Amino acid sequence: TDALEKYKGALALNQSHLPSLEAVGPLFIAAEEWGEAARTFKQILQLTGGHGDANKLSRVYTNLGVVEYNQGDEAKALKRFNKALEMQPNDVRALQGYGRILFDKQDWNSLLTVYNNIIYHAQEPSDVVDAYLTKGFVLDAKLSLSDKAAQHYEKSLAFDPAQPVALLRLAELSLRREAWPDALSLADRARSLPMENVSPHARTDLEMVRAVALD
């Protein structure tokens, strides 16, 4: 918050100061100030003429896509993500943005391809985990491929064993197979982990799975 205010002060003195614009844009996104973020990234494109370092420009187009997606303009966001991917074909954040739009459009096969690329190119384990969880959900809930979904949940746990939600999904799949001891074991493993970042809905589901497995 302090940094955001200081950059706003700097831009009040010089509205075209490119380094300040490049620095403040992501802060506007973090603060969910979508209007300010949109104006900032569009101004960067105006000042650079859409030319320069491909990495920087790809980041600008990706950020603008994120902003426009959150403003409810998927058509513009899709163009921004595609532009970013033209410059950096394997940019993980642009792929994630593109994947969100494919999810909204229910284009499951294309989405699976995009998330395969994310898994292959991601540098952060959390991005890999998120990709496996998303693929697992789509394979199970949208394509009725529960066995493949289970494989993806297990792969996500290989990257990070402390995932209550992944364990919950595996426990739910065990219930469907009437594998009661497996479901109970998985649910208990999940409940033993830190739950600060787990939604109340998922916590309730865990208790339901455990209750059904014990019944």
C-alpha positions in Angstrom: 0.0 0.0 0.0 2.8 2.4 0.9 4.6 1.6 -2.4 1.4 2.3 -4.4 0.9 5.7 -2.8 4.6 6.6 -3.5 4.3 5.7 -7.1 1.0 7.7 -7.4 3.0 10.6 -6.0 5.8 10.2 -8.5 3.3 10.0 -11.4 1.6 13.1 -10.2 4.9 14.9 -10.9 5.5 13.1 -14.2 2.5 11.2 -15.7 4.7 9.7 -18.5 7.5 8.3 -16.3 7.7 4.8 -17.8 9.6 3.0 -14.9 7.0 4.2 -12.5 4.1 3.1 -14.7 5.7 -0.3 -15.2 6.1 -0.7 -11.4 2.7 0.6 -10.4 0.6 -1.4 -12.8 1.0 -4.7 -11.0 0.3 -2.9 -7.7 -3.0 -1.7 -9.1 -3.9 -5.3 -10.0 -3.0 -6.5 -6.5 -5.3 -3.8 -5.1 -8.0 -4.7 -7.6 -8.1 -1.1 -8.9 -9.0 -2.3 -12.3 -9.7 1.1 -13.9 -6.4 2.5 -12.8 -4.6 -0.6 -13.9 -6.2 -0.5 -17.3 -5.2 3.1 -17.8 -1.7 2.4 -16.7 -1.0 -0.5 -19.0 -2.7 1.2 -22.0 -0.4 4.3 -21.3 2.6 2.0 -21.3 1.6 0.7 -24.8 1.1 4.3 -26.0 4.5 5.4 -24.7 6.4 2.4 -26.2 4.4 2.2 -29.4 4.0 -1.5 -28.7 7.7 -2.0 -29.5 10.7 -3.0 -27.4 11.7 -5.9 -25.3 9.5 -8.9 -26.0 9.4 -10.1 -22.4 8.3 -6.7 -21.1 5.7 -6.2 -23.8 4.3 -9.7 -23.3 4.0 -8.9 -19.6 2.1 -5.7 -20.4 -0.3 -7.5 -22.7 -0.8 -10.3 -20.1 -1.5 -7.8 -17.3 -3.9 -5.9 -19.5 -5.7 -9.2 -20.3 -6.0 -9.9 -16.6 -7.5 -6.5 -16.0 -10.0 -6.7 -18.9 -11.0 -10.2 -17.8 -11.8 -8.9 -14.4 -13.7 -6.0 -16.0 -15.9 -8.5 -17.7 -14.6 -8.1 -21.3 -13.5 -11.6 -22.2 -13.2 -10.7 -25.9 -10.6 -8.0 -25.3 -8.8 -10.1 -22.7 -8.5 -13.0 -25.2 -6.9 -10.7 -27.7 -4.4 -9.5 -25.1 -3.5 -13.0 -24.0 -3.1 -14.1 -27.7 -0.8 -11.1 -28.3 1.3 -11.9 -25.3 1.6 -15.5 -26.4 2.7 -14.4 -29.9 5.6 -12.7 -28.2 6.3 -15.3 -25.6 4.6 -18.6 -26.6 5.2 -20.3 -23.3 4.4 -17.5 -20.9 2.8 -19.2 -18.0 0.7 -16.2 -16.8 -0.7 -15.6 -20.3 -1.5 -19.3 -20.6 -3.3 -19.2 -17.3 -5.4 -16.2 -18.4 -6.1 -18.0 -21.7 -7.1 -21.1 -19.7 -9.6 -19.2 -17.6 -11.4 -18.0 -20.7 -11.4 -21.5 -22.2 -12.9 -22.7 -18.9 -15.7 -20.1 -19.1 -16.3 -21.2 -22.7 -16.3 -24.9 -21.6 -13.8 -25.7 -24.3 -12.4 -28.6 -22.3 -10.1 -30.2 -24.9 -8.3 -26.9 -25.6 -8.1 -26.2 -21.9 -6.4 -29.5 -21.2 -3.8 -28.6 -23.9 -3.1 -25.2 -22.4 -2.7 -26.6 -18.9 -0.3 -29.3 -20.3 1.8 -26.4 -21.5 1.7 -24.7 -18.1 2.8 -27.9 -16.4 5.7 -28.3 -18.8 6.9 -24.7 -18.7 6.0 -23.5 -15.2 8.9 -22.6 -12.9 6.8 -22.3 -9.7 5.6 -25.5 -8.1 2.4 -23.7 -7.1 1.6 -23.2 -10.8 2.2 -26.9 -11.5 -0.1 -27.9 -8.6 -2.8 -25.5 -9.7 -2.6 -26.9 -13.3 -2.9 -30.5 -12.1 -5.9 -29.6 -9.8 -7.7 -27.8 -12.7 -7.1 -30.7 -15.1 -8.3 -33.2 -12.5 -11.5 -31.3 -11.9 -12.2 -31.0 -15.7 -11.4 -34.7 -16.3 -13.7 -35.8 -13.5 -16.6 -33.3 -13.4 -16.7 -32.3 -17.1 -15.4 -35.4 -19.0 -16.3 -38.2 -16.6 -12.8 -39.6 -16.6 -12.4 -40.2 -12.9 -9.4 -42.5 -13.2 -7.4 -40.0 -15.1 -8.6 -37.3 -12.7 -7.2 -39.3 -9.7 -3.9 -39.6 -11.5 -3.7 -35.8 -11.8 -4.6 -35.3 -8.1 -1.9 -37.8 -7.1 0.6 -35.9 -9.3 -0.2 -32.6 -7.7 0.4 -34.2 -4.3 3.8 -35.4 -5.5 4.7 -31.7 -5.9 3.1 -30.7 -2.6 1.8 -33.3 -0.2 0.2 -30.7 2.1 -2.9 -30.2 -0.1 -6.2 -30.8 1.8 -8.2 -30.1 -1.4 -6.4 -32.6 -3.5 -6.8 -35.2 -0.7 -10.5 -34.3 -0.5 -11.0 -34.9 -4.2 -9.3 -38.3 -4.0 -11.4 -39.2 -0.9 -14.5 -38.3 -2.9 -13.4 -40.5 -5.7 -12.9 -43.3 -3.2 -16.4 -42.9 -1.9 -17.8 -43.4 -5.4 -15.9 -46.7 -5.6 -17.2 -47.6 -2.1 -13.6 -47.9 -0.9 -14.6 -46.7 2.5 -11.2 -47.2 4.3 -9.4 -45.3 1.6 -11.9 -42.4 1.7 -11.6 -42.2 5.5 -7.8 -42.4 5.4 -7.6 -39.6 2.8 -10.0 -37.4 4.6 -8.1 -37.8 7.9 -4.9 -37.0 6.1 -6.5 -33.8 4.8 -7.9 -32.8 8.2 -4.4 -33.2 9.8 -3.0 -30.5 7.5 -3.1 -26.7 8.0 -6.5 -25.4 6.9 -6.1 -21.7 6.9 -6.4 -21.4 3.1 -9.1 -24.0 2.7 -12.6 -22.6 2.0 -15.4 -23.3 4.5 -17.2 -25.2 1.7 -14.2 -27.6 1.3 -14.0 -28.1 5.0 -17.6 -29.0 5.2 -17.1 -31.5 2.3 -14.3 -33.1 4.2 -16.5 -33.7 7.2 -19.2 -35.1 4.9 -16.8 -37.5 3.3 -15.6 -38.7 6.6 -19.1 -39.1 7.9 -20.2 -41.2 4.9 -17.0 -43.3 5.1 -17.7 -44.1 8.7 -21.4 -44.8 8.2 
